[in-house]
């Protein structure tokens, strides 16, 4: 066992503070705007099992200068509600409450939830994905730049940032940045889903049964049990959707469907998307032909 931690973190501006109107009295300068800058933080952290509590809101502070930031992340925090497991990790951002420490108005502080993944890491280690919100009195960290993280559990040094232009496309949600092959400690990979692993395992099982016509009695009973499970709630969109069933069948035959807890490389992701685009175009064209014959 070791206290050595490595990881990555990238930021996106959520709300920027409004530049004060210095023509106004000091006490009135921030009345019509936000006095703080808020940033969304996405992270990937490799550590020993049990180093950080998962599914808890872990307080953190950011200190130092731009060329030597230090992230102090608590190892324990406040548990998130059980129902949060059926939401993607970044969906928890909507309910996060930042608790500033003493002199919080002078510090960059925030909260982050870590969730276990099966992302490839060193033997015996666990890789956790994280999403958080940071509050600071001024703009401190750059957007769309990936920092490396190295250090001990409670004190992580942020290395020189690497620009990642494809992160956080305009109008995107944070999970779309997790889905880009920019993560990892060597060969970069994507994280297609940050759902809780229990939810992903239930999803893999229910999808494997939904699109089969040859279910045994035991499998049919299991399918109904899964449909009644709250852990399968994120997959309801697939139920009784004949169009999606056809898309899934063709994608599976073409080898373009990965496991929900797979982590494709850039090359694998490009191939999947190329095949999916071809399948979708073919299905759209078939639907157009059917419509033209139906309404001719």
Buried (B, 14 or more C-beta within 10 A) or exposed (E): EEEBBBBBBBBBBBBBBEEEEEEEEEEEBBEEBEEBBBBBBBBBBBBBEEBBBBBBBBBBBBBEEEEEBBBBBBEEBEEBEEEBBBBBBBBBBEEBEBEBEEEBEEBBBBBBBBBBBEBEBEEEBBBBBBBBBBBBBEEBBBBBBBBBBEBEBEEBBBBEBEEBEEBBEEEEBBBBBBBBBBBBBEEBBBBBBBBBBEBBBBBEBBBEBBEEEEEEEEEEEBBEEBBEBEBBBBBEEBEEEEEBBBBBEBBEEBEBBBEBBBBBBBEBBEBBEEBBEEBEEEBEEEEEEEEEEEEE
